[in-house]
Amino acid sequence: MRARVQVFLKPGVLDVQGKAIEGALHGLGFPGVDHVRVGKTIEFDLAGSDAAAAEDEVKAMCERLLANTVIESYRVEVA
């Protein structure tokens, strides 16, 4: 099975990298860009064939390591 985790800062948490990208895009002539947020995608393979169990396992990984749940939210996809 293939797992994909998308991690983003929660709303209200200052995204310094997003602000830097937004400023750079404005400087390059793209003034219509606004509210840039930067996240990360983590993909990996999992052994097993039970999608529900795999999703639970990946959520546990997120809670323990892959996301800082104080300031980040995450979305899990298992295929």
C-alpha positions as CSV (number, residue, x, y, z in Angstrom):
1,M,0.0,0.0,0.0
2,R,1.1,3.6,-0.7
3,A,0.5,6.2,2.0
4,R,0.6,10.0,1.4
5,V,0.5,12.5,4.3
6,Q,0.1,16.2,3.7
7,V,1.1,18.4,6.6
8,F,0.2,22.2,6.8
9,L,0.4,24.8,9.5
10,K,-2.9,25.4,11.2
11,P,-4.8,28.6,10.4
12,G,-3.6,31.4,12.5
13,V,0.0,30.1,12.8
14,L,2.4,32.5,11.0
15,D,3.9,30.9,7.9
16,V,7.2,32.7,7.5
17,Q,8.2,30.7,4.4
18,G,4.8,31.3,2.8
19,K,5.2,35.1,3.4
20,A,8.7,35.0,1.9
21,I,7.3,33.2,-1.2
22,E,4.4,35.6,-1.5
23,G,6.8,38.6,-1.3
24,A,9.1,37.1,-4.0
25,L,6.2,36.4,-6.3
26,H,5.0,40.0,-5.9
27,G,8.5,41.1,-6.7
28,L,8.5,39.0,-9.9
29,G,5.3,40.7,-11.1
30,F,2.6,38.4,-9.8
31,P,0.7,40.9,-7.6
32,G,-2.5,38.8,-7.5
33,V,-1.0,36.1,-5.3
34,D,-2.2,36.3,-1.7
35,H,-2.3,34.1,1.5
36,V,0.6,31.7,0.5
37,R,0.9,28.7,2.8
38,V,3.7,26.2,2.6
39,G,3.3,22.5,3.6
40,K,5.0,19.2,3.1
41,T,4.0,15.9,1.5
42,I,5.4,12.6,2.8
43,E,4.9,9.4,0.8
44,F,5.9,5.9,1.7
45,D,5.0,2.2,1.2
46,L,3.3,0.1,3.8
47,A,3.1,-3.7,4.1
48,G,-0.3,-5.2,4.4
49,S,-3.6,-5.1,2.5
50,D,-6.1,-3.7,5.1
51,A,-6.7,-0.1,4.1
52,A,-8.5,0.9,7.4
53,A,-5.7,-0.6,9.5
54,A,-3.1,1.1,7.4
55,E,-4.8,4.5,7.7
56,D,-5.0,4.1,11.5
57,E,-1.3,3.2,11.6
58,V,-0.3,6.3,9.5
59,K,-2.4,8.5,11.7
60,A,-0.5,7.2,14.7
61,M,2.7,8.0,12.9
62,C,1.5,11.5,12.3
63,E,0.6,12.0,15.9
64,R,3.9,10.7,17.2
65,L,6.4,12.0,14.6
66,L,5.3,13.3,11.2
67,A,3.3,16.3,12.3
68,N,3.6,18.7,15.2
69,T,-0.1,18.6,16.1
70,V,0.2,21.7,18.3
71,I,0.7,23.9,15.2
72,E,0.2,21.6,12.2
73,S,-2.7,19.7,10.8
74,Y,-2.5,16.7,8.5
75,R,-4.4,14.7,5.9
76,V,-3.8,11.0,5.3
77,E,-4.5,9.1,2.0
78,V,-3.9,5.3,1.7
79,A,-4.2,3.6,-1.7
